[in-house]
Amino acid sequence: MATYQYRCTGCGTFDVTRPMGAALAEEPCDTCGDRSRRVYSAPMLARTSAPLARALRAQEASAHEPRIVTEVPSARRRPAPAADPRQALLPKP
Ligand SMILES: [Zn+2]
């Protein structure tokens, strides 16, 4: 089912739900019954928020252009050692 929008000259816009492709050029107004013409509007083109758009661009770029690392990260940025004490018993590389 799809929702189609119609505009009555006296009452304003209203929606009609019909199967896809079954929209008529005119529908009777829900309120007054006058013939109302179909209104073409943009489909649900919600804009992506800026932070999400940046994250998606970075994710896509990293798949094709991975960031080149030229030096070892500083000790401050290295991940913290594992909290599990059993890992301390494992051989070190
Ligand atoms: Zn009307």
PDB file of the backbone (N, CA, C, O) and the ligand in Angstrom, with CONECT records:
HET     ZN  A 101       1
ATOM      1  N   MET A   1       0.847  -1.180   0.000  1.00  0.00           N
ATOM      2  CA  MET A   1       0.000   0.000   0.000  1.00  0.00           C
ATOM      3  C   MET A   1       0.885   1.233   0.000  1.00  0.00           C
ATOM      4  O   MET A   1       1.981   1.236   0.560  1.00  0.00           O
ATOM      5  N   ALA A   2       0.394   2.259  -0.628  1.00  0.00           N
ATOM      6  CA  ALA A   2       1.113   3.522  -0.678  1.00  0.00           C
ATOM      7  C   ALA A   2       0.161   4.639  -0.276  1.00  0.00           C
ATOM      8  O   ALA A   2      -1.056   4.532  -0.432  1.00  0.00           O
ATOM      9  N   THR A   3       0.738   5.697   0.237  1.00  0.00           N
ATOM     10  CA  THR A   3      -0.057   6.853   0.635  1.00  0.00           C
ATOM     11  C   THR A   3       0.098   7.942  -0.407  1.00  0.00           C
ATOM     12  O   THR A   3       1.213   8.359  -0.721  1.00  0.00           O
ATOM     13  N   TYR A   4      -1.014   8.400  -0.939  1.00  0.00           N
ATOM     14  CA  TYR A   4      -1.024   9.456  -1.944  1.00  0.00           C
ATOM     15  C   TYR A   4      -1.681  10.687  -1.328  1.00  0.00           C
ATOM     16  O   TYR A   4      -2.609  10.587  -0.525  1.00  0.00           O
ATOM     17  N   GLN A   5      -1.178  11.834  -1.725  1.00  0.00           N
ATOM     18  CA  GLN A   5      -1.669  13.080  -1.149  1.00  0.00           C
ATOM     19  C   GLN A   5      -2.522  13.826  -2.174  1.00  0.00           C
ATOM     20  O   GLN A   5      -2.175  13.909  -3.352  1.00  0.00           O
ATOM     21  N   TYR A   6      -3.639  14.361  -1.701  1.00  0.00           N
ATOM     22  CA  TYR A   6      -4.550  15.136  -2.546  1.00  0.00           C
ATOM     23  C   TYR A   6      -4.810  16.472  -1.871  1.00  0.00           C
ATOM     24  O   TYR A   6      -4.696  16.597  -0.652  1.00  0.00           O
ATOM     25  N   ARG A   7      -5.163  17.476  -2.680  1.00  0.00           N
ATOM     26  CA  ARG A   7      -5.432  18.801  -2.131  1.00  0.00           C
ATOM     27  C   ARG A   7      -6.816  19.261  -2.549  1.00  0.00           C
ATOM     28  O   ARG A   7      -7.136  19.345  -3.735  1.00  0.00           O
ATOM     29  N   CYS A   8      -7.626  19.554  -1.545  1.00  0.00           N
ATOM     30  CA  CYS A   8      -8.947  20.142  -1.760  1.00  0.00           C
ATOM     31  C   CYS A   8      -8.779  21.656  -1.711  1.00  0.00           C
ATOM     32  O   CYS A   8      -8.069  22.174  -0.849  1.00  0.00           O
ATOM     33  N   THR A   9      -9.418  22.358  -2.619  1.00  0.00           N
ATOM     34  CA  THR A   9      -9.262  23.821  -2.650  1.00  0.00           C
ATOM     35  C   THR A   9      -9.835  24.470  -1.395  1.00  0.00           C
ATOM     36  O   THR A   9      -9.368  25.535  -0.992  1.00  0.00           O
ATOM     37  N   GLY A  10     -10.820  23.866  -0.778  1.00  0.00           N
ATOM     38  CA  GLY A  10     -11.419  24.469   0.406  1.00  0.00           C
ATOM     39  C   GLY A  10     -10.885  23.942   1.726  1.00  0.00           C
ATOM     40  O   GLY A  10     -10.849  24.674   2.715  1.00  0.00           O
ATOM     41  N   CYS A  11     -10.468  22.675   1.754  1.00  0.00           N
ATOM     42  CA  CYS A  11     -10.126  22.047   3.033  1.00  0.00           C
ATOM     43  C   CYS A  11      -8.631  21.795   3.213  1.00  0.00           C
ATOM     44  O   CYS A  11      -8.177  21.581   4.337  1.00  0.00           O
ATOM     45  N   GLY A  12      -7.876  21.817   2.150  1.00  0.00           N
ATOM     46  CA  GLY A  12      -6.439  21.553   2.287  1.00  0.00           C
ATOM     47  C   GLY A  12      -6.079  20.159   1.815  1.00  0.00           C
ATOM     48  O   GLY A  12      -6.806  19.540   1.038  1.00  0.00           O
ATOM     49  N   THR A  13      -4.944  19.677   2.297  1.00  0.00           N
ATOM     50  CA  THR A  13      -4.446  18.382   1.822  1.00  0.00           C
ATOM     51  C   THR A  13      -4.945  17.249   2.704  1.00  0.00           C
ATOM     52  O   THR A  13      -5.223  17.427   3.890  1.00  0.00           O
ATOM     53  N   PHE A  14      -5.047  16.099   2.097  1.00  0.00           N
ATOM     54  CA  PHE A  14      -5.402  14.880   2.833  1.00  0.00           C
ATOM     55  C   PHE A  14      -4.756  13.699   2.131  1.00  0.00           C
ATOM     56  O   PHE A  14      -4.379  13.789   0.963  1.00  0.00           O
ATOM     57  N   ASP A  15      -4.631  12.610   2.838  1.00  0.00           N
ATOM     58  CA  ASP A  15      -3.962  11.419   2.318  1.00  0.00           C
ATOM     59  C   ASP A  15      -4.975  10.328   2.005  1.00  0.00           C
ATOM     60  O   ASP A  15      -6.003  10.192   2.669  1.00  0.00           O
ATOM     61  N   VAL A  16      -4.655   9.560   0.977  1.00  0.00           N
ATOM     62  CA  VAL A  16      -5.461   8.397   0.600  1.00  0.00           C
ATOM     63  C   VAL A  16      -4.495   7.221   0.439  1.00  0.00           C
ATOM     64  O   VAL A  16      -3.455   7.339  -0.208  1.00  0.00           O
ATOM     65  N   THR A  17      -4.854   6.102   1.033  1.00  0.00           N
ATOM     66  CA  THR A  17      -4.018   4.912   0.937  1.00  0.00           C
ATOM     67  C   THR A  17      -4.614   3.967  -0.093  1.00  0.00           C
ATOM     68  O   THR A  17      -5.781   3.585  -0.012  1.00  0.00           O
ATOM     69  N   ARG A  18      -3.788   3.601  -1.061  1.00  0.00           N
ATOM     70  CA  ARG A  18      -4.214   2.703  -2.145  1.00  0.00           C
ATOM     71  C   ARG A  18      -3.045   1.792  -2.483  1.00  0.00           C
ATOM     72  O   ARG A  18      -1.915   2.069  -2.081  1.00  0.00           O
ATOM     73  N   PRO A  19      -3.293   0.714  -3.211  1.00  0.00           N
ATOM     74  CA  PRO A  19      -2.181  -0.109  -3.666  1.00  0.00           C
ATOM     75  C   PRO A  19      -1.258   0.702  -4.574  1.00  0.00           C
ATOM     76  O   PRO A  19      -1.688   1.663  -5.212  1.00  0.00           O
ATOM     77  N   MET A  20       0.007   0.306  -4.625  1.00  0.00           N
ATOM     78  CA  MET A  20       0.977   1.033  -5.441  1.00  0.00           C
ATOM     79  C   MET A  20       0.520   1.057  -6.894  1.00  0.00           C
ATOM     80  O   MET A  20       0.107   0.036  -7.443  1.00  0.00           O
ATOM     81  N   GLY A  21       0.597   2.206  -7.496  1.00  0.00           N
ATOM     82  CA  GLY A  21       0.226   2.374  -8.893  1.00  0.00           C
ATOM     83  C   GLY A  21      -1.262   2.522  -9.124  1.00  0.00           C
ATOM     84  O   GLY A  21      -1.690   2.664 -10.269  1.00  0.00           O
ATOM     85  N   ALA A  22      -2.056   2.494  -8.080  1.00  0.00           N
ATOM     86  CA  ALA A  22      -3.508   2.575  -8.224  1.00  0.00           C
ATOM     87  C   ALA A  22      -4.043   3.947  -7.855  1.00  0.00           C
ATOM     88  O   ALA A  22      -5.243   4.097  -7.627  1.00  0.00           O
ATOM     89  N   ALA A  23      -3.174   4.953  -7.791  1.00  0.00           N
ATOM     90  CA  ALA A  23      -3.625   6.297  -7.426  1.00  0.00           C
ATOM     91  C   ALA A  23      -4.430   6.886  -8.567  1.00  0.00           C
ATOM     92  O   ALA A  23      -4.087   6.719  -9.738  1.00  0.00           O
ATOM     93  N   LEU A  24      -5.489   7.567  -8.220  1.00  0.00           N
ATOM     94  CA  LEU A  24      -6.310   8.250  -9.217  1.00  0.00           C
ATOM     95  C   LEU A  24      -5.870   9.707  -9.303  1.00  0.00           C
ATOM     96  O   LEU A  24      -5.277  10.239  -8.365  1.00  0.00           O
ATOM     97  N   ALA A  25      -6.162  10.347 -10.427  1.00  0.00           N
ATOM     98  CA  ALA A  25      -5.800  11.755 -10.596  1.00  0.00           C
ATOM     99  C   ALA A  25      -6.615  12.638  -9.672  1.00  0.00           C
ATOM    100  O   ALA A  25      -6.147  13.695  -9.249  1.00  0.00           O
ATOM    101  N   GLU A  26      -7.824  12.219  -9.354  1.00  0.00           N
ATOM    102  CA  GLU A  26      -8.678  12.991  -8.454  1.00  0.00           C
ATOM    103  C   GLU A  26      -9.365  12.054  -7.470  1.00  0.00           C
ATOM    104  O   GLU A  26      -9.670  10.907  -7.797  1.00  0.00           O
ATOM    105  N   GLU A  27      -9.602  12.547  -6.278  1.00  0.00           N
ATOM    106  CA  GLU A  27     -10.317  11.801  -5.236  1.00  0.00           C
ATOM    107  C   GLU A  27     -11.317  12.757  -4.598  1.00  0.00           C
ATOM    108  O   GLU A  27     -11.084  13.966  -4.580  1.00  0.00           O
ATOM    109  N   PRO A  28     -12.431  12.237  -4.073  1.00  0.00           N
ATOM    110  CA  PRO A  28     -13.331  13.111  -3.330  1.00  0.00           C
ATOM    111  C   PRO A  28     -12.696  13.496  -1.991  1.00  0.00           C
ATOM    112  O   PRO A  28     -12.053  12.679  -1.332  1.00  0.00           O
ATOM    113  N   CYS A  29     -12.892  14.745  -1.611  1.00  0.00           N
ATOM    114  CA  CYS A  29     -12.337  15.244  -0.355  1.00  0.00           C
ATOM    115  C   CYS A  29     -12.960  14.491   0.822  1.00  0.00           C
ATOM    116  O   CYS A  29     -14.151  14.181   0.818  1.00  0.00           O
ATOM    117  N   ASP A  30     -12.139  14.206   1.815  1.00  0.00           N
ATOM    118  CA  ASP A  30     -12.630  13.519   3.013  1.00  0.00           C
ATOM    119  C   ASP A  30     -13.670  14.348   3.764  1.00  0.00           C
ATOM    120  O   ASP A  30     -14.590  13.801   4.373  1.00  0.00           O
ATOM    121  N   THR A  31     -13.518  15.661   3.715  1.00  0.00           N
ATOM    122  CA  THR A  31     -14.373  16.533   4.519  1.00  0.00           C
ATOM    123  C   THR A  31     -15.616  16.989   3.772  1.00  0.00           C
ATOM    124  O   THR A  31     -16.736  16.817   4.253  1.00  0.00           O
ATOM    125  N   CYS A  32     -15.413  17.582   2.574  1.00  0.00           N
ATOM    126  CA  CYS A  32     -16.551  18.187   1.882  1.00  0.00           C
ATOM    127  C   CYS A  32     -17.011  17.382   0.659  1.00  0.00           C
ATOM    128  O   CYS A  32     -18.098  17.633   0.138  1.00  0.00           O
ATOM    129  N   GLY A  33     -16.225  16.446   0.204  1.00  0.00           N
ATOM    130  CA  GLY A  33     -16.623  15.624  -0.920  1.00  0.00           C
ATOM    131  C   GLY A  33     -16.293  16.205  -2.278  1.00  0.00           C
ATOM    132  O   GLY A  33     -16.555  15.566  -3.296  1.00  0.00           O
ATOM    133  N   ASP A  34     -15.721  17.410  -2.323  1.00  0.00           N
ATOM    134  CA  ASP A  34     -15.331  18.011  -3.607  1.00  0.00           C
ATOM    135  C   ASP A  34     -14.218  17.190  -4.244  1.00  0.00           C
ATOM    136  O   ASP A  34     -13.466  16.478  -3.577  1.00  0.00           O
ATOM    137  N   ARG A  35     -14.149  17.323  -5.575  1.00  0.00           N
ATOM    138  CA  ARG A  35     -13.070  16.637  -6.284  1.00  0.00           C
ATOM    139  C   ARG A  35     -11.751  17.318  -5.945  1.00  0.00           C
ATOM    140  O   ARG A  35     -11.647  18.544  -5.983  1.00  0.00           O
ATOM    141  N   SER A  36     -10.754  16.521  -5.615  1.00  0.00           N
ATOM    142  CA  SER A  36      -9.459  17.058  -5.220  1.00  0.00           C
ATOM    143  C   SER A  36      -8.386  16.443  -6.096  1.00  0.00           C
ATOM    144  O   SER A  36      -8.404  15.243  -6.372  1.00  0.00           O
ATOM    145  N   ARG A  37      -7.466  17.264  -6.525  1.00  0.00           N
ATOM    146  CA  ARG A  37      -6.394  16.800  -7.415  1.00  0.00           C
ATOM    147  C   ARG A  37      -5.255  16.226  -6.597  1.00  0.00           C
ATOM    148  O   ARG A  37      -5.000  16.625  -5.461  1.00  0.00           O
ATOM    149  N   ARG A  38      -4.590  15.282  -7.216  1.00  0.00           N
ATOM    150  CA  ARG A  38      -3.445  14.654  -6.567  1.00  0.00           C
ATOM    151  C   ARG A  38      -2.290  15.649  -6.493  1.00  0.00           C
ATOM    152  O   ARG A  38      -2.069  16.426  -7.421  1.00  0.00           O
ATOM    153  N   VAL A  39      -1.566  15.618  -5.395  1.00  0.00           N
ATOM    154  CA  VAL A  39      -0.403  16.471  -5.178  1.00  0.00           C
ATOM    155  C   VAL A  39       0.823  15.564  -5.194  1.00  0.00           C
ATOM    156  O   VAL A  39       0.859  14.535  -4.518  1.00  0.00           O
ATOM    157  N   TYR A  40       1.810  15.954  -5.964  1.00  0.00           N
ATOM    158  CA  TYR A  40       3.051  15.183  -6.020  1.00  0.00           C
ATOM    159  C   TYR A  40       4.040  15.822  -5.064  1.00  0.00           C
ATOM    160  O   TYR A  40       4.370  17.002  -5.184  1.00  0.00           O
ATOM    161  N   SER A  41       4.499  15.041  -4.133  1.00  0.00           N
ATOM    162  CA  SER A  41       5.456  15.558  -3.155  1.00  0.00           C
ATOM    163  C   SER A  41       6.668  14.637  -3.126  1.00  0.00           C
ATOM    164  O   SER A  41       6.634  13.514  -3.629  1.00  0.00           O
ATOM    165  N   ALA A  42       7.734  15.141  -2.527  1.00  0.00           N
ATOM    166  CA  ALA A  42       8.958  14.344  -2.432  1.00  0.00           C
ATOM    167  C   ALA A  42       8.701  13.128  -1.557  1.00  0.00           C
ATOM    168  O   ALA A  42       8.031  13.242  -0.531  1.00  0.00           O
ATOM    169  N   PRO A  43       9.212  11.982  -1.936  1.00  0.00           N
ATOM    170  CA  PRO A  43       9.048  10.816  -1.076  1.00  0.00           C
ATOM    171  C   PRO A  43       9.842  11.006   0.207  1.00  0.00           C
ATOM    172  O   PRO A  43      10.508  12.025   0.388  1.00  0.00           O
ATOM    173  N   MET A  44       9.771  10.044   1.075  1.00  0.00           N
ATOM    174  CA  MET A  44      10.412  10.154   2.384  1.00  0.00           C
ATOM    175  C   MET A  44      11.930  10.216   2.214  1.00  0.00           C
ATOM    176  O   MET A  44      12.622   9.214   2.397  1.00  0.00           O
ATOM    177  N   LEU A  45      12.434  11.382   1.869  1.00  0.00           N
ATOM    178  CA  LEU A  45      13.861  11.564   1.675  1.00  0.00           C
ATOM    179  C   LEU A  45      14.439  12.250   2.902  1.00  0.00           C
ATOM    180  O   LEU A  45      14.875  13.399   2.840  1.00  0.00           O
ATOM    181  N   ALA A  46      14.437  11.547   3.990  1.00  0.00           N
ATOM    182  CA  ALA A  46      14.970  12.123   5.225  1.00  0.00           C
ATOM    183  C   ALA A  46      16.469  12.325   5.068  1.00  0.00           C
ATOM    184  O   ALA A  46      17.178  11.465   4.546  1.00  0.00           O
ATOM    185  N   ARG A  47      16.927  13.459   5.524  1.00  0.00           N
ATOM    186  CA  ARG A  47      18.354  13.743   5.431  1.00  0.00           C
ATOM    187  C   ARG A  47      19.088  13.023   6.544  1.00  0.00           C
ATOM    188  O   ARG A  47      18.608  12.916   7.673  1.00  0.00           O
ATOM    189  N   THR A  48      20.250  12.541   6.198  1.00  0.00           N
ATOM    190  CA  THR A  48      21.103  11.894   7.183  1.00  0.00           C
ATOM    191  C   THR A  48      21.746  12.971   8.040  1.00  0.00           C
ATOM    192  O   THR A  48      22.175  14.004   7.528  1.00  0.00           O
ATOM    193  N   SER A  49      21.813  12.733   9.332  1.00  0.00           N
ATOM    194  CA  SER A  49      22.430  13.715  10.216  1.00  0.00           C
ATOM    195  C   SER A  49      23.914  13.852   9.866  1.00  0.00           C
ATOM    196  O   SER A  49      24.527  12.920   9.346  1.00  0.00           O
ATOM    197  N   ALA A  50      24.478  15.018  10.158  1.00  0.00           N
ATOM    198  CA  ALA A  50      25.874  15.311   9.794  1.00  0.00           C
ATOM    199  C   ALA A  50      26.857  14.332  10.438  1.00  0.00           C
ATOM    200  O   ALA A  50      27.739  13.834   9.739  1.00  0.00           O
ATOM    201  N   PRO A  51      26.750  14.033  11.735  1.00  0.00           N
ATOM    202  CA  PRO A  51      27.701  13.082  12.324  1.00  0.00           C
ATOM    203  C   PRO A  51      27.601  11.691  11.691  1.00  0.00           C
ATOM    204  O   PRO A  51      28.618  11.036  11.459  1.00  0.00           O
ATOM    205  N   LEU A  52      26.385  11.248  11.415  1.00  0.00           N
ATOM    206  CA  LEU A  52      26.232   9.935  10.788  1.00  0.00           C
ATOM    207  C   LEU A  52      26.791   9.949   9.368  1.00  0.00           C
ATOM    208  O   LEU A  52      27.415   8.979   8.939  1.00  0.00           O
ATOM    209  N   ALA A  53      26.571  11.042   8.636  1.00  0.00           N
ATOM    210  CA  ALA A  53      27.103  11.145   7.273  1.00  0.00           C
ATOM    211  C   ALA A  53      28.629  11.099   7.287  1.00  0.00           C
ATOM    212  O   ALA A  53      29.238  10.444   6.442  1.00  0.00           O
ATOM    213  N   ARG A  54      29.256  11.801   8.257  1.00  0.00           N
ATOM    214  CA  ARG A  54      30.730  11.765   8.369  1.00  0.00           C
ATOM    215  C   ARG A  54      31.208  10.355   8.660  1.00  0.00           C
ATOM    216  O   ARG A  54      32.183   9.890   8.068  1.00  0.00           O
ATOM    217  N   ALA A  55      30.525   9.673   9.571  1.00  0.00           N
ATOM    218  CA  ALA A  55      30.931   8.315   9.930  1.00  0.00           C
ATOM    219  C   ALA A  55      30.785   7.368   8.736  1.00  0.00           C
ATOM    220  O   ALA A  55      31.633   6.504   8.517  1.00  0.00           O
ATOM    221  N   LEU A  56      29.719   7.532   7.976  1.00  0.00           N
ATOM    222  CA  LEU A  56      29.509   6.669   6.812  1.00  0.00           C
ATOM    223  C   LEU A  56      30.560   6.936   5.738  1.00  0.00           C
ATOM    224  O   LEU A  56      31.047   5.999   5.105  1.00  0.00           O
ATOM    225  N   ARG A  57      30.918   8.219   5.525  1.00  0.00           N
ATOM    226  CA  ARG A  57      31.961   8.551   4.543  1.00  0.00           C
ATOM    227  C   ARG A  57      33.299   7.980   4.979  1.00  0.00           C
ATOM    228  O   ARG A  57      34.041   7.434   4.162  1.00  0.00           O
ATOM    229  N   ALA A  58      33.610   8.105   6.260  1.00  0.00           N
ATOM    230  CA  ALA A  58      34.882   7.578   6.773  1.00  0.00           C
ATOM    231  C   ALA A  58      34.920   6.063   6.648  1.00  0.00           C
ATOM    232  O   ALA A  58      35.952   5.494   6.293  1.00  0.00           O
ATOM    233  N   GLN A  59      33.819   5.418   6.933  1.00  0.00           N
ATOM    234  CA  GLN A  59      33.772   3.963   6.831  1.00  0.00           C
ATOM    235  C   GLN A  59      33.966   3.529   5.386  1.00  0.00           C
ATOM    236  O   GLN A  59      34.701   2.581   5.109  1.00  0.00           O
ATOM    237  N   GLU A  60      33.308   4.222   4.470  1.00  0.00           N
ATOM    238  CA  GLU A  60      33.441   3.872   3.064  1.00  0.00           C
ATOM    239  C   GLU A  60      34.855   4.132   2.560  1.00  0.00           C
ATOM    240  O   GLU A  60      35.410   3.332   1.807  1.00  0.00           O
ATOM    241  N   ALA A  61      35.439   5.260   2.980  1.00  0.00           N
ATOM    242  CA  ALA A  61      36.799   5.588   2.541  1.00  0.00           C
ATOM    243  C   ALA A  61      37.807   4.594   3.095  1.00  0.00           C
ATOM    244  O   ALA A  61      38.767   4.244   2.409  1.00  0.00           O
ATOM    245  N   SER A  62      37.607   4.137   4.316  1.00  0.00           N
ATOM    246  CA  SER A  62      38.581   3.216   4.912  1.00  0.00           C
ATOM    247  C   SER A  62      38.588   1.871   4.200  1.00  0.00           C
ATOM    248  O   SER A  62      39.577   1.141   4.269  1.00  0.00           O
ATOM    249  N   ALA A  63      37.515   1.539   3.529  1.00  0.00           N
ATOM    250  CA  ALA A  63      37.472   0.272   2.804  1.00  0.00           C
ATOM    251  C   ALA A  63      38.354   0.319   1.568  1.00  0.00           C
ATOM    252  O   ALA A  63      38.889  -0.705   1.143  1.00  0.00           O
ATOM    253  N   HIS A  64      38.508   1.513   0.986  1.00  0.00           N
ATOM    254  CA  HIS A  64      39.282   1.647  -0.246  1.00  0.00           C
ATOM    255  C   HIS A  64      40.596   2.377  -0.043  1.00  0.00           C
ATOM    256  O   HIS A  64      41.554   2.153  -0.783  1.00  0.00           O
ATOM    257  N   GLU A  65      40.649   3.250   0.956  1.00  0.00           N
ATOM    258  CA  GLU A  65      41.839   4.056   1.206  1.00  0.00           C
ATOM    259  C   GLU A  65      42.186   3.968   2.691  1.00  0.00           C
ATOM    260  O   GLU A  65      41.967   4.926   3.432  1.00  0.00           O
ATOM    261  N   PRO A  66      42.720   2.841   3.127  1.00  0.00           N
ATOM    262  CA  PRO A  66      43.015   2.737   4.558  1.00  0.00           C
ATOM    263  C   PRO A  66      44.046   3.793   4.970  1.00  0.00           C
ATOM    264  O   PRO A  66      44.945   4.144   4.206  1.00  0.00           O
ATOM    265  N   ARG A  67      43.889   4.277   6.180  1.00  0.00           N
ATOM    266  CA  ARG A  67      44.788   5.308   6.691  1.00  0.00           C
ATOM    267  C   ARG A  67      46.181   4.727   6.853  1.00  0.00           C
ATOM    268  O   ARG A  67      46.341   3.644   7.415  1.00  0.00           O
ATOM    269  N   ILE A  68      47.183   5.432   6.368  1.00  0.00           N
ATOM    270  CA  ILE A  68      48.563   4.960   6.430  1.00  0.00           C
ATOM    271  C   ILE A  68      49.163   5.415   7.741  1.00  0.00           C
ATOM    272  O   ILE A  68      49.108   6.595   8.089  1.00  0.00           O
ATOM    273  N   VAL A  69      49.733   4.476   8.461  1.00  0.00           N
ATOM    274  CA  VAL A  69      50.376   4.772   9.732  1.00  0.00           C
ATOM    275  C   VAL A  69      51.870   4.867   9.479  1.00  0.00           C
ATOM    276  O   VAL A  69      52.460   3.943   8.920  1.00  0.00           O
ATOM    277  N   THR A  70      52.490   5.966   9.882  1.00  0.00           N
ATOM    278  CA  THR A  70      53.921   6.158   9.627  1.00  0.00           C
ATOM    279  C   THR A  70      54.764   5.970  10.875  1.00  0.00           C
ATOM    280  O   THR A  70      55.989   5.901  10.779  1.00  0.00           O
ATOM    281  N   GLU A  71      54.145   5.885  12.034  1.00  0.00           N
ATOM    282  CA  GLU A  71      54.907   5.680  13.259  1.00  0.00           C
ATOM    283  C   GLU A  71      54.071   4.900  14.256  1.00  0.00           C
ATOM    284  O   GLU A  71      52.850   4.787  14.144  1.00  0.00           O
ATOM    285  N   VAL A  72      54.780   4.370  15.229  1.00  0.00           N
ATOM    286  CA  VAL A  72      54.109   3.609  16.277  1.00  0.00           C
ATOM    287  C   VAL A  72      53.339   4.588  17.150  1.00  0.00           C
ATOM    288  O   VAL A  72      53.859   5.648  17.501  1.00  0.00           O
ATOM    289  N   PRO A  73      52.117   4.247  17.501  1.00  0.00           N
ATOM    290  CA  PRO A  73      51.361   5.156  18.368  1.00  0.00           C
ATOM    291  C   PRO A  73      52.086   5.380  19.693  1.00  0.00           C
ATOM    292  O   PRO A  73      52.777   4.490  20.190  1.00  0.00           O
ATOM    293  N   SER A  74      51.926   6.544  20.245  1.00  0.00           N
ATOM    294  CA  SER A  74      52.583   6.847  21.513  1.00  0.00           C
ATOM    295  C   SER A  74      52.018   5.941  22.603  1.00  0.00           C
ATOM    296  O   SER A  74      50.937   5.369  22.469  1.00  0.00           O
ATOM    297  N   ALA A  75      52.787   5.832  23.688  1.00  0.00           N
ATOM    298  CA  ALA A  75      52.369   4.945  24.780  1.00  0.00           C
ATOM    299  C   ALA A  75      51.031   5.369  25.341  1.00  0.00           C
ATOM    300  O   ALA A  75      50.255   4.546  25.828  1.00  0.00           O
ATOM    301  N   ARG A  76      50.772   6.655  25.267  1.00  0.00           N
ATOM    302  CA  ARG A  76      49.522   7.170  25.806  1.00  0.00           C
ATOM    303  C   ARG A  76      48.323   6.624  25.032  1.00  0.00           C
ATOM    304  O   ARG A  76      47.258   6.406  25.610  1.00  0.00           O
ATOM    305  N   ARG A  77      48.496   6.399  23.714  1.00  0.00           N
ATOM    306  CA  ARG A  77      47.381   5.971  22.878  1.00  0.00           C
ATOM    307  C   ARG A  77      47.288   4.463  22.741  1.00  0.00           C
ATOM    308  O   ARG A  77      46.327   3.951  22.168  1.00  0.00           O
ATOM    309  N   ARG A  78      48.273   3.746  23.258  1.00  0.00           N
ATOM    310  CA  ARG A  78      48.223   2.289  23.148  1.00  0.00           C
ATOM    311  C   ARG A  78      47.085   1.762  24.012  1.00  0.00           C
ATOM    312  O   ARG A  78      46.744   2.347  25.040  1.00  0.00           O
ATOM    313  N   PRO A  79      46.507   0.656  23.580  1.00  0.00           N
ATOM    314  CA  PRO A  79      45.404   0.105  24.382  1.00  0.00           C
ATOM    315  C   PRO A  79      45.900  -0.370  25.736  1.00  0.00           C
ATOM    316  O   PRO A  79      47.042  -0.809  25.874  1.00  0.00           O
ATOM    317  N   ALA A  80      45.060  -0.281  26.700  1.00  0.00           N
ATOM    318  CA  ALA A  80      45.403  -0.708  28.052  1.00  0.00           C
ATOM    319  C   ALA A  80      45.622  -2.219  28.067  1.00  0.00           C
ATOM    320  O   ALA A  80      44.984  -2.945  27.304  1.00  0.00           O
ATOM    321  N   PRO A  81      46.512  -2.692  28.924  1.00  0.00           N
ATOM    322  CA  PRO A  81      46.725  -4.137  28.992  1.00  0.00           C
ATOM    323  C   PRO A  81      45.452  -4.837  29.440  1.00  0.00           C
ATOM    324  O   PRO A  81      44.591  -4.255  30.100  1.00  0.00           O
ATOM    325  N   ALA A  82      45.365  -6.092  29.062  1.00  0.00           N
ATOM    326  CA  ALA A  82      44.163  -6.861  29.387  1.00  0.00           C
ATOM    327  C   ALA A  82      44.010  -6.990  30.890  1.00  0.00           C
ATOM    328  O   ALA A  82      44.987  -7.111  31.629  1.00  0.00           O
ATOM    329  N   ALA A  83      42.780  -6.961  31.315  1.00  0.00           N
ATOM    330  CA  ALA A  83      42.515  -7.019  32.747  1.00  0.00           C
ATOM    331  C   ALA A  83      42.567  -8.447  33.283  1.00  0.00           C
ATOM    332  O   ALA A  83      42.677  -8.661  34.490  1.00  0.00           O
ATOM    333  N   ASP A  84      42.487  -9.417  32.380  1.00  0.00           N
ATOM    334  CA  ASP A  84      42.474 -10.812  32.826  1.00  0.00           C
ATOM    335  C   ASP A  84      43.896 -11.231  33.227  1.00  0.00           C
ATOM    336  O   ASP A  84      44.778 -11.236  32.368  1.00  0.00           O
ATOM    337  N   PRO A  85      44.157 -11.583  34.498  1.00  0.00           N
ATOM    338  CA  PRO A  85      45.511 -11.926  34.939  1.00  0.00           C
ATOM    339  C   PRO A  85      46.059 -13.191  34.273  1.00  0.00           C
ATOM    340  O   PRO A  85      47.274 -13.381  34.236  1.00  0.00           O
ATOM    341  N   ARG A  86      45.204 -14.044  33.755  1.00  0.00           N
ATOM    342  CA  ARG A  86      45.690 -15.271  33.091  1.00  0.00           C
ATOM    343  C   ARG A  86      46.446 -14.926  31.809  1.00  0.00           C
ATOM    344  O   ARG A  86      47.310 -15.687  31.374  1.00  0.00           O
ATOM    345  N   GLN A  87      46.115 -13.758  31.191  1.00  0.00           N
ATOM    346  CA  GLN A  87      46.818 -13.377  29.966  1.00  0.00           C
ATOM    347  C   GLN A  87      48.270 -12.999  30.263  1.00  0.00           C
ATOM    348  O   GLN A  87      49.101 -13.054  29.357  1.00  0.00           O
ATOM    349  N   ALA A  88      48.602 -12.620  31.488  1.00  0.00           N
ATOM    350  CA  ALA A  88      49.968 -12.274  31.854  1.00  0.00           C
ATOM    351  C   ALA A  88      50.857 -13.511  31.816  1.00  0.00           C
ATOM    352  O   ALA A  88      52.076 -13.386  31.694  1.00  0.00           O
ATOM    353  N   LEU A  89      50.275 -14.694  31.916  1.00  0.00           N
ATOM    354  CA  LEU A  89      51.039 -15.940  31.908  1.00  0.00           C
ATOM    355  C   LEU A  89      51.337 -16.410  30.484  1.00  0.00           C
ATOM    356  O   LEU A  89      52.162 -17.304  30.296  1.00  0.00           O
ATOM    357  N   LEU A  90      50.695 -15.835  29.501  1.00  0.00           N
ATOM    358  CA  LEU A  90      50.923 -16.260  28.117  1.00  0.00           C
ATOM    359  C   LEU A  90      52.282 -15.776  27.643  1.00  0.00           C
ATOM    360  O   LEU A  90      52.761 -14.735  28.091  1.00  0.00           O
ATOM    361  N   PRO A  91      52.921 -16.536  26.721  1.00  0.00           N
ATOM    362  CA  PRO A  91      54.220 -16.095  26.198  1.00  0.00           C
ATOM    363  C   PRO A  91      54.076 -14.773  25.441  1.00  0.00           C
ATOM    364  O   PRO A  91      53.078 -14.522  24.766  1.00  0.00           O
ATOM    365  N   LYS A  92      55.106 -13.943  25.577  1.00  0.00           N
ATOM    366  CA  LYS A  92      55.101 -12.629  24.919  1.00  0.00           C
ATOM    367  C   LYS A  92      55.796 -12.741  23.562  1.00  0.00           C
ATOM    368  O   LYS A  92      56.708 -13.552  23.403  1.00  0.00           O
ATOM    369  N   PRO A  93      55.391 -11.966  22.621  1.00  0.00           N
ATOM    370  CA  PRO A  93      56.029 -12.020  21.289  1.00  0.00           C
ATOM    371  C   PRO A  93      57.433 -11.411  21.312  1.00  0.00           C
ATOM    372  O   PRO A  93      58.107 -11.375  20.283  1.00  0.00           O
TER     373      PRO A  93
HETATM  374 ZN    ZN A 101     -12.765  19.584   0.902  1.00  0.00          ZN2+
END
